[in-house]
Amino acid sequence: MKRKAVSAVILVVCFLLQCTLFNLLSLGSIKPNLLLILTSAFGFSRGHKDGMVIGFFSGLLIDIQFGEILGFYALIYTIIGFANGFFKQIYYDDDVKLPLLLIAGSEAVYGIIIYVFQFLLRGEFHFVRYLEQIIVPELLYTLVISLALYPFILFVNRRFDAKEKRSASKFV
């Protein structure tokens, strides 16, 4: 129960930081996607279910605050959390290369999905310009911020894993 409460607090704090502080720290209207970092991290470190739950609520918060269609971002983030859950088997928490690669891949997929559904379907066919001006800079900015946020998420997960092992060993 504590893990769920702490996860919810982390989710809300990341959402608030993304909507407030990082709006002020935006570089040319590009800001990092903290909720995507969180969704990806929970997906590959905790599995499909946790990745999907965090992804759904992350997307739902974005839908409520910024979305035109309720559920659009919730679906995207849920799918990203689920897809990152496939890497739980090969995830090793001390190695930072795989998490950064997965976060970068998630950000790239997220950018392409946004382009397809919000620009391409409206007849705007300037993918290379969108890639150069939005997707790549946001991907790089997100990776830089994930270098600071990922160790915190890893620390919280390790603490709860240690507590769960201790409490499980008491009953065995």
C-alpha positions as CSV (number, residue, x, y, z in Angstrom):
1,M,0.0,0.0,0.0
2,K,2.9,2.4,0.8
3,R,4.4,1.7,-2.6
4,K,1.2,2.8,-4.3
5,A,0.9,5.9,-2.2
6,V,4.6,6.9,-2.9
7,S,4.1,6.1,-6.6
8,A,1.1,8.4,-6.7
9,V,3.0,11.2,-4.9
10,I,5.9,10.9,-7.3
11,L,3.5,11.0,-10.3
12,V,1.8,14.1,-9.0
13,V,5.1,15.8,-8.2
14,C,6.4,15.0,-11.7
15,F,3.3,16.3,-13.3
16,L,3.4,19.5,-11.3
17,L,7.1,20.0,-12.1
18,Q,6.4,19.4,-15.7
19,C,3.6,21.9,-15.8
20,T,5.2,24.6,-13.7
21,L,9.0,24.6,-13.2
22,F,9.9,23.0,-16.6
23,N,7.6,25.4,-18.4
24,L,9.9,28.2,-17.1
25,L,13.0,26.2,-18.1
26,S,11.8,25.4,-21.6
27,L,14.3,25.9,-24.3
28,G,12.6,27.3,-27.4
29,S,9.3,25.8,-26.3
30,I,10.9,22.4,-25.8
31,K,10.6,20.9,-22.3
32,P,11.4,17.5,-21.0
33,N,8.7,14.9,-20.6
34,L,9.0,13.9,-16.9
35,L,5.9,11.7,-17.1
36,L,7.3,9.7,-19.9
37,I,10.5,9.1,-17.9
38,L,8.4,8.0,-15.0
39,T,6.2,5.7,-17.2
40,S,9.2,4.1,-18.9
41,A,11.1,3.6,-15.6
42,F,8.2,2.0,-13.9
43,G,7.6,-0.2,-17.0
44,F,11.1,-1.7,-17.3
45,S,11.8,-1.8,-13.6
46,R,8.4,-3.0,-12.2
47,G,6.8,-4.7,-15.2
48,H,3.8,-4.4,-17.5
49,K,1.2,-3.8,-14.9
50,D,3.0,-1.0,-13.0
51,G,4.1,0.6,-16.3
52,M,0.6,0.6,-17.6
53,V,-1.0,2.0,-14.4
54,I,1.6,4.8,-14.1
55,G,1.3,5.4,-17.9
56,F,-2.5,5.6,-17.7
57,F,-2.6,8.0,-14.9
58,S,0.2,10.1,-16.4
59,G,-1.7,10.3,-19.7
60,L,-4.9,11.0,-17.9
61,L,-3.4,14.0,-16.0
62,I,-2.1,15.4,-19.3
63,D,-5.5,14.8,-21.0
64,I,-7.3,16.6,-18.2
65,Q,-4.9,19.5,-18.2
66,F,-4.0,19.9,-21.9
67,G,-5.8,17.4,-24.1
68,E,-8.6,18.0,-26.5
69,I,-9.8,14.4,-26.4
70,L,-10.0,12.6,-23.0
71,G,-8.0,9.4,-23.2
72,F,-5.7,10.2,-26.1
73,Y,-2.6,10.7,-24.0
74,A,-3.7,8.1,-21.5
75,L,-3.7,5.5,-24.3
76,I,-0.3,6.6,-25.6
77,Y,1.3,6.5,-22.1
78,T,-0.4,3.2,-21.3
79,I,1.0,1.6,-24.4
80,I,4.5,3.0,-23.7
81,G,4.4,1.6,-20.1
82,F,3.3,-1.8,-21.4
83,A,6.0,-1.9,-24.1
84,N,8.7,-1.0,-21.6
85,G,7.4,-3.9,-19.4
86,F,8.8,-6.3,-21.9
87,F,12.3,-5.3,-20.8
88,K,11.9,-6.2,-17.2
89,Q,13.5,-9.6,-17.8
90,I,16.8,-8.0,-19.1
91,Y,16.7,-4.9,-16.9
92,Y,19.6,-4.6,-14.5
93,D,19.2,-1.6,-12.2
94,D,22.8,-0.7,-11.9
95,D,23.4,-0.3,-15.6
96,V,22.1,3.1,-16.8
97,K,22.6,2.4,-20.6
98,L,19.4,0.3,-21.0
99,P,17.1,2.7,-19.1
100,L,18.5,5.7,-21.1
101,L,18.0,3.7,-24.4
102,L,14.5,2.8,-23.4
103,I,13.6,6.3,-22.4
104,A,15.0,7.6,-25.6
105,G,13.1,5.0,-27.7
106,S,9.9,5.8,-25.8
107,E,10.4,9.5,-26.4
108,A,11.0,8.9,-30.1
109,V,7.9,6.7,-30.4
110,Y,5.8,9.3,-28.4
111,G,7.0,12.1,-30.8
112,I,6.1,10.1,-33.9
113,I,2.7,9.2,-32.6
114,I,2.0,12.8,-31.7
115,Y,3.1,13.9,-35.2
116,V,0.9,11.3,-36.9
117,F,-2.2,12.0,-35.0
118,Q,-2.0,15.7,-34.5
119,F,-0.2,16.9,-37.6
120,L,-0.1,14.3,-40.4
121,L,-3.8,13.6,-40.3
122,R,-4.4,17.3,-40.7
123,G,-2.4,17.4,-43.9
124,E,0.9,18.8,-42.5
125,F,3.6,16.7,-44.2
126,H,6.7,18.4,-42.8
127,F,8.0,15.4,-40.8
128,V,11.7,16.3,-41.2
129,R,11.1,19.8,-39.9
130,Y,9.1,18.4,-37.0
131,L,11.8,15.8,-36.3
132,E,14.5,18.5,-36.2
133,Q,12.6,21.1,-34.3
134,I,10.5,19.1,-31.8
135,I,11.3,15.4,-31.5
136,V,15.1,15.4,-31.4
137,P,15.5,18.4,-29.1
138,E,12.8,17.1,-26.7
139,L,14.4,13.7,-26.8
140,L,17.8,15.1,-25.8
141,Y,16.4,17.4,-23.1
142,T,14.4,14.4,-21.7
143,L,17.6,12.3,-21.6
144,V,19.5,15.0,-19.7
145,I,16.7,15.3,-17.1
146,S,16.4,11.5,-16.9
147,L,20.0,11.3,-15.8
148,A,18.9,13.2,-12.6
149,L,15.4,11.7,-12.2
150,Y,16.1,8.0,-12.9
151,P,18.5,7.6,-9.9
152,F,15.8,8.9,-7.6
153,I,13.2,6.4,-9.0
154,L,15.8,3.7,-8.7
155,F,16.4,4.6,-5.1
156,V,12.7,4.5,-4.2
157,N,12.2,1.1,-5.9
158,R,15.2,-0.3,-4.1
159,R,13.9,0.9,-0.8
160,F,10.5,-0.7,-1.3
161,D,12.1,-3.9,-2.6
162,A,14.3,-4.2,0.5
163,K,11.3,-3.6,2.8
164,E,9.2,-6.2,0.9
165,K,12.0,-8.8,1.2
166,R,12.4,-8.1,4.9
167,S,8.7,-8.4,5.6
168,A,8.4,-11.5,3.4
169,S,11.3,-13.2,5.3
170,K,9.5,-12.6,8.6
171,F,6.7,-14.9,7.5
172,V,8.8,-17.7,6.0
